[in-house]
Amino acid sequence: MKNKKGFTLVELLVVISIIALLLAVLMPALSKARELGRRTVCSSLEKSYALANMTYAAAFDGKFVPFSQPHSGINPATGSPYTWDERWCENKAFRKYISVSARVEIADGGWDDAFMFPQELRCASQLIRDPMKYSQKIFDAEGWRVVISYGYNCEQWRGNGRLTDDSTWWPSDKKYYGNSQAGVKTPAQIMMFIDNNYYQARYERANPDLWDKYGEVLEGKINMGQTCYRHSGGAVVAFFDGHTGYLKSNEVFDKANIPPRSNIRSRKPHPLWDIVTSDLRY
């Protein structure tokens, strides 16, 4: 009887070792390629946000969608005028340009729908398994839910200089708080949108230490509005001229230029963030 030929145990172990070695070499490259693809999709999405804002400006006398402005009309949930200022992601004209189909007004008169952006308008690297659970901490702290991938630059330096009640973000005088095409002198350098876990992007919250500590996790007001360095230690940025780019964390935030909460104007202007610098004291 002829002996059957087969692999010896040693030969099998050698083959398995070679396969394991190849996987160890290839997996980082595959992960890098996958993330590069996600970054490309993210860049395309942010560009659509920027183009929607430019379309808005073309339709509204050269004014970009304001970060905040008084609500107009009557809240159908209450039959009374709105009691809160309208944020950019509630703006119906902008939502139309960005193709957000979800309604703004909801039964209890809150903001839930306005700040819950659909998956197709969120960064692919923002991995959220359960959007409602993810936003629950915001709901507990603020009273509305937030699932959003990009924050709007609101470092406009027009308020009192305090982070807690600066009128740039909370315009008690009920005026328009936004930027005009004529007012942004270097649109190719000034950031419009950036990877974020909230609807407002502020220089103080771009500190990469927040990202290193919390990642995407929302911890009440601790890291709401932080810049998210989701893409290999960097973030995708959309500029006021409509183009997008990728910046590493040290290009977005200068750790030697951290403002104290009591006086945000004490830092030096940052060429990426500061749209209005004439009032900045440094």
C-alpha positions in Angstrom: 0.0 0.0 0.0 1.3 3.4 -0.9 1.8 6.0 1.8 -0.6 9.0 1.6 1.2 12.3 1.2 0.2 15.3 3.4 1.5 18.3 5.3 3.5 17.7 8.4 2.7 19.6 11.6 5.8 21.7 11.2 4.9 22.7 7.6 1.4 23.7 8.8 2.8 25.8 11.6 5.2 27.5 9.1 2.3 28.3 6.7 0.2 29.7 9.6 3.1 31.8 10.8 3.6 33.2 7.4 -0.1 34.1 7.1 0.0 35.7 10.5 3.0 37.7 9.6 1.4 38.9 6.4 -1.7 39.9 8.3 0.4 41.8 10.8 2.1 43.7 8.0 -1.1 44.3 5.9 -3.6 45.2 8.6 -2.1 48.6 9.5 -1.9 49.5 5.8 -5.5 48.4 5.3 -6.7 50.4 8.4 -4.8 53.4 7.1 -6.4 53.1 3.7 -9.9 52.7 5.2 -9.4 55.8 7.4 -8.1 57.7 4.4 -11.3 56.8 2.6 -13.4 58.0 5.5 -11.5 61.2 5.6 -12.2 61.7 1.9 -15.9 61.2 2.5 -15.8 63.6 5.5 -14.1 66.2 3.4 -16.8 65.9 0.7 -19.5 66.2 3.4 -17.9 69.3 4.9 -17.5 70.8 1.5 -21.3 70.4 1.0 -21.9 72.3 4.3 -19.6 75.1 3.2 -21.2 75.3 -0.3 -24.7 75.3 1.4 -23.5 78.3 3.5 -22.2 80.1 0.4 -25.5 79.4 -1.3 -27.3 80.9 1.8 -25.1 84.0 1.6 -25.9 84.5 -2.1 -29.6 84.4 -1.2 -29.4 86.6 1.9 -27.5 89.7 0.8 -24.0 88.3 1.3 -24.6 87.1 4.9 -23.7 83.6 5.9 -26.1 81.6 8.0 -25.8 83.2 11.5 -24.6 81.2 14.4 -27.5 82.7 16.3 -30.4 85.0 15.5 -33.9 85.6 16.9 -36.5 83.0 15.9 -39.2 84.3 13.5 -42.8 83.4 13.5 -44.9 81.3 15.9 -43.9 78.0 17.5 -46.7 75.6 16.3 -46.2 73.5 19.4 -47.2 76.3 21.8 -49.0 78.9 19.6 -46.6 81.6 21.0 -43.4 83.2 19.7 -40.3 81.1 20.2 -38.5 81.7 23.5 -35.0 80.8 22.3 -32.6 82.1 19.7 -32.4 80.1 16.4 -29.0 78.3 15.9 -27.6 77.7 12.5 -28.7 74.1 12.4 -32.3 75.2 13.0 -32.3 77.7 10.1 -34.8 76.4 7.6 -33.2 77.9 4.5 -29.8 76.4 5.4 -31.4 73.1 6.2 -32.9 73.1 2.7 -29.6 73.8 1.1 -27.9 71.1 3.1 -30.8 68.7 2.4 -31.9 68.0 5.9 -35.4 66.7 5.6 -36.2 66.3 9.3 -38.6 68.9 10.7 -37.5 71.5 13.2 -40.6 71.9 15.4 -41.5 69.0 17.6 -44.5 68.3 19.8 -42.9 69.7 23.0 -41.4 72.7 21.4 -37.9 71.5 21.9 -34.9 71.3 19.6 -34.5 67.5 19.2 -34.9 67.2 15.5 -32.9 70.3 14.6 -29.8 68.9 16.2 -30.2 65.3 15.2 -28.5 65.0 11.8 -29.0 61.9 9.7 -26.1 59.4 9.2 -25.6 60.5 5.6 -24.7 64.0 6.8 -22.3 62.8 9.6 -18.6 61.9 9.4 -18.0 58.2 8.7 -15.3 58.2 11.4 -17.8 59.3 14.1 -18.8 55.8 15.1 -22.0 56.0 17.1 -23.8 52.7 17.7 -26.8 54.2 19.5 -27.4 57.9 18.6 -30.1 58.3 21.2 -28.0 56.8 24.0 -25.0 58.9 22.8 -27.0 62.1 23.1 -28.7 61.3 26.4 -26.0 63.1 28.5 -26.6 66.2 26.5 -30.3 65.8 26.9 -29.9 65.4 30.7 -27.7 68.6 30.8 -29.3 70.8 28.2 -32.8 69.5 27.5 -32.3 68.6 23.8 -30.5 65.9 22.0 -27.4 66.4 19.7 -26.0 64.0 17.1 -23.9 66.1 14.8 -20.4 65.8 13.3 -19.4 69.4 12.5 -19.3 72.6 14.6 -19.7 76.1 13.2 -16.9 78.5 14.0 -18.2 81.0 16.5 -15.0 82.7 17.6 -16.2 86.1 16.5 -15.0 88.3 19.3 -18.0 90.6 19.5 -19.1 90.0 23.0 -18.0 90.7 26.5 -15.0 88.3 26.5 -16.3 85.7 29.0 -17.0 82.2 27.9 -19.9 81.8 30.3 -22.2 84.5 28.9 -20.5 86.0 25.9 -23.1 87.7 23.7 -21.5 86.2 20.6 -23.1 83.0 21.5 -26.1 84.2 23.5 -27.3 87.5 21.8 -29.6 88.9 24.4 -30.0 92.0 22.3 -31.7 89.9 19.6 -29.4 90.9 16.8 -28.0 88.9 13.9 -24.8 87.2 14.9 -23.1 85.9 11.9 -20.5 86.9 9.2 -20.8 88.4 5.8 -18.8 87.6 2.7 -17.3 91.1 2.8 -16.4 90.8 6.5 -14.3 87.6 6.1 -11.1 89.2 4.7 -9.2 86.0 4.2 -11.8 83.4 3.4 -9.2 80.8 2.2 -7.6 80.8 5.7 -10.6 81.2 8.1 -12.3 78.1 9.2 -16.1 77.8 8.7 -16.8 74.2 9.9 -14.6 71.6 11.6 -14.9 68.0 13.0 -16.8 68.4 16.2 -19.2 66.6 18.6 -21.5 69.7 19.0 -23.0 72.5 16.9 -20.5 75.2 18.1 -16.8 75.2 17.5 -14.7 77.4 19.9 -11.0 77.8 20.1 -10.9 76.9 23.8 -12.6 73.5 23.1 -10.1 72.7 20.4 -7.5 71.7 22.9 -6.4 68.2 21.8 -6.1 67.1 25.5 -9.9 67.0 25.6 -9.9 64.6 22.6 -7.2 62.5 24.1 -9.1 62.2 27.4 -12.7 61.8 26.2 -12.8 60.9 22.5 -16.3 61.1 21.1 -17.9 60.7 24.6 -20.1 63.5 25.7 -19.7 64.4 29.4 -22.3 67.1 30.0 -20.7 70.5 29.6 -17.1 69.2 30.2 -16.4 68.6 26.5 -19.4 69.7 24.6 -18.2 71.5 21.5 -14.8 70.0 21.5 -12.9 69.7 18.2 -12.7 66.0 17.3 -9.4 64.8 15.9 -11.0 61.7 14.4 -8.7 61.4 11.4 -5.3 60.1 12.5 -4.7 62.9 15.0 -6.1 65.6 12.8 -9.4 67.2 11.7 -11.1 68.1 8.5 -11.8 71.8 8.1 -14.1 73.7 5.7 -13.0 77.2 4.9 -15.1 80.3 4.0 -14.1 80.2 0.4 -15.6 76.7 0.1 -12.5 74.5 0.0 -11.7 71.9 2.6 -8.4 70.7 4.1 -6.9 68.4 6.7 -5.0 69.8 9.6 -3.1 68.2 12.5 -4.1 69.1 16.0 -1.1 71.4 16.5 -2.2 73.4 13.4 -5.7 73.8 14.9 -4.8 74.7 18.5 -1.7 76.3 20.0 -1.3 74.9 23.6 0.9 78.0 24.4 -2.1 80.2 23.6 -4.8 79.0 25.9 -7.3 81.6 27.0 -8.6 81.8 30.6 -12.3 81.4 31.0 -12.6 84.9 32.5 -11.1 86.7 29.5 -11.0 84.9 26.2 -9.6 88.0 24.5 -6.3 87.6 26.4 -4.9 85.2 23.8 -3.3 86.2 20.6 -5.4 85.9 17.4 -5.2 82.5 15.6 -5.3 82.8 11.8 -7.6 79.8 11.4 -10.2 80.8 14.0 -10.4 84.5 14.4 -12.8 86.2 11.9 -13.1 89.5 13.7 -9.9 90.7 15.4 -10.3 94.4 15.6 -11.7 94.2 19.1 -9.2 91.6 20.3 -6.9 92.9 23.1 -3.6 91.2 23.3 
